[in-house]
Amino acid sequence: MSFFDATAVDTKDMSYKAAIHEGWDVVGNANGGYLMAIGARAMAAAAELPHPVTVTAHYLSPGRPGPVSITPQIVKVGRRLTTVRATLQGPDKPLIELLGSFSDLNRIEGPVRVDASPPDLPPPEDCPLTVPNQEVGFPPAMMGRVELRLHPDDAQFLAGNPSGDPLLRGWIRLINDEPMDVFGLLLATDAFPPTIFNAKLPVAWTPTVELTAHVRGVPEPGWLRCRFSTRFISGGMMEEDGELWDSSGRLVAQSRQLALTPQG
């Protein structure tokens, strides 16, 4: 199933319904960026605008395969942005709360200054391919939905030899040459392994508390070049800052995630 179909929202009769599909999970729980993309599609439809500009999600409960509903509410309609609030609701409990602003990125213009550049990466074919291993459950099933290739220097944790630097760089694209749209960018902000895997600290999955994504442009076709880094691991939590650059070398998304760290 394509990402587009897996995040499709039925808007008939002004009721926003979708489904969490199998295979978009991390150890049984739906990936946070995938859930955000479902909610954001409904919010964009309610705003009658094509692109999320900024979306923040607070994660309340794990998402499991099955039907979900979304309840978008317009907060404000402005000249360039429409702000929307929404709840992504499972069969018996809310899964995430979202707040976002939507627009048409092709119609927003302004000055440009970028004091950064895409991460320096070997070609994708020279980077380790991360694919799910059903026998050990790692990487998770989610990795079968994207093609993810890590920088060789950042992939040593896969062999039990973390670099010591909570940094992950690499390439990502959807499988089967599916185009990466702006909602796919939301997925990509949460698709890489946690940076703590390279920190030489207790290793486990880091449940997301809050994820904010800023979409800066509609990506050109091809691979995304990504960099995720962490500076502060304290108080039982960590932040993870992300940069996503498209095939033209343009910054198309940024993210910041707050996640729980392993205990002990």
N, C-alpha and C positions, 0 to 999 in steps of 0.2 A: 504494500500500500504506500502511495506517495505521501510526502509530508503535507501537501495541499489537501489531499483527501482525509488524512488523519487529523487535521485541524479544522475541517470544514464545519461551518455553523449554519444550522437551519433557522432562517429568520421569518418563516411563515407566521402570519397572524401576530407579528410583533412579539413572538416568544422565541427566545434565543436558546436553541438546543444543540448539543453536540455529544461527542462520545470520546472517552479515553480509550485508545486502542492498544492492543497487545504489542509488546516489543519496543515501546518508547519509555522503558523503565530502567531504574537503577536498583538492583536487588529487590525487585517487586514493586517499588514505588515509582509512579510516573515522574519523569524528569521535570524539574522546575521550569526550565525554559520552554519545554513543550506545553505545559499547562498555561504558562504566560501567553504563549502564542494563540492558544484556543480562546482565552479570555479577550486578548487584544483584537482578534478578528471580529468578535461580537461587538466590542466597543467601537471599532472603526465603522462597522455597519450602522450602529446607532448614531454615530456622529456624521454619517454620510460623507466621510473623508477617507482617502485610501491608505494613509500612512501613520503609524505611531511615531511620534517624535520623542516622547519620554513615557515610560511605563514603569510603575513601581508595584511590586507584588509582595504581600505579606503572606507567608505560608502557615496555614492553620492545621491542616490534617493531610496525611498521605493520600495521594490519588491512586485509585486502582481501576482497572479496566471496567467500563460500564458507562451508562448514560450520565450526562451532566447538563445542568442548565446555567445560563448566565443572565444576570439581571442588570444590564447597563442603565445608568441614570445620567442624564446630561447635567453637569454642574454649571457650565458657562459656555456660551457661544461667543467667540471673539472674531475679530477681523481676519486673523491668520490661524488661530488655534481654537479648537473646541476641546474642553476638558470633560472627561467622563469618569464616573465611578462605577465599579461593578463587583459583584460577588460571583465566583465560580463555585457552584453548589453541586455536591454529590448527591446520591440517593437519600442519605440520611444526615448529612452534615456539610457545612461550608468547607471548601478546600483552600481557597485563597481569596484575599481581598485585594482589589486592584484600583489604582488611580492613574490616569494617563491623559496626555494631551495629544491631539491628532490634527493632521494638516495634510496638505499636498506638497510634498517635499520638492516637487518639480517646479513649484511656483514661489518658493522662498529663496530670496537672493540677499546677498550681503557681502561685506568684505571678507577676505580669506587670509588667515595667517595660521600656519601649522608648525609649531616648534617641536616636531617629532617626526619619525619616519617609520616605515614598516620594519618589523624584526628581520634581521638578516638570517635567512634560512637556506639550507641546501635545497635543491630541487625536490619536489614531492617524492619522486622515485628513489631518492637517496635517504629518505626519512622512514623510520620504522612505522609500519602500518599497525594500528590498534584495532583488533577485531575481537568479538566476544568468544570466550572459551567456555562452553557449556559444562565441561567437567569440573572446572574450578570456580565458575561463576564470575570470572574477571577476565577482561573487562566486561561490563554489564551488557545486557541485551541491546541497550540504546546504541551501542557502537556498531550494531548491524544496520542501523538506519542512516548513518553518516559514514563518510570516508575520512578518517582522522589520521594524520601522519605527524608524529612528534619530532622535534629537533633531536638528533642523536644524543646531544649532550644532556637533554632533559628527559630522556626515555630510559635512563639506566635504572630507575626505580622498578621497572618491569622485571629486571633481573636481580632485584634485591639490593641494588647499590645506588641509593638516592644521592643526588648531587650535593645536598646540604643547603641549596639555595631554593626557597619556595617560589619557583619560576617554571612556567611551562610555555613553550613556544611551539607553533606548528601550523599545519595546513588543515583546512576542513572544507568539505563540500557535501551536498546531499548525494545519495547513491543514485545510480541509473541516470546520471546527467540531468537530474531535475534542477531547474533554475532555483537559485537562492533568492527569494523575495525578501521584503522587509520583515515579514513575520518569521522567516527562516533565520534572520539575524538574531531575533529574540531567542530562538532555540540555541544558536551557536554560542551565545554568551554563557550558557550553562552546560555545554556539551563536553568540555575538556575534563580530564581527571582533576581532582582537587590539588592545588599547589602544595598542600601539606605533605603529599606523597614524596616530595623531594626535600623535606625539611629535616630529616633525620629525627623525627619525633614519633610518638605513637601513631600508627597508621590505621585509619578507618575512614569510612565515608563521613562526610561533613554535612549534616542536614541544613538546608537553607532556611534561614530565618526571614531574610528580606533580600530581594533582588531588584535593582534599578537598572534599566537599559535606556540609553540615549541613542536614537537612530539619527545619524548625521547625513545619510544619503542613500539613494537606491543603488544597490550593488550592481556592478557590471558582471556579466557571466564569468564563471570560472571559480578557481580556488579562492578562499579567504585566507589571508595570512594573519595569524592571531598571536597575541602575547597576553598571558595572565600572570600576575605577580602578587605577592603578599608581603607587607612590611610589618604588620603587627599581629601577633598571636598571643592573646592574653585574656584573662577574665573568662575563660571557657569559650571564647569566640575568636574568629579570624575574619579579616576582610580579604577580598580578592578583587583586584582591579583588572579589567580587561580592555583590550584594544582590538578592533577588527578592521582590517584593511582589505579592499577588494583587489581584483586582478589588475586594475589600472594604477594601483598604489595610492588610492584615496582612502582616508579614514571614513568608514561608513557606520561604525557603531562603537560605543563605549559602554562599560558596565561596571557596577560595584555590587558585590554580594557580601552579605554578612551571614556567617555560617557557624554552627556549633562545632567545637573541636572534640576529639575523643577524650574521654575521661580516663584518668590514671596515667 
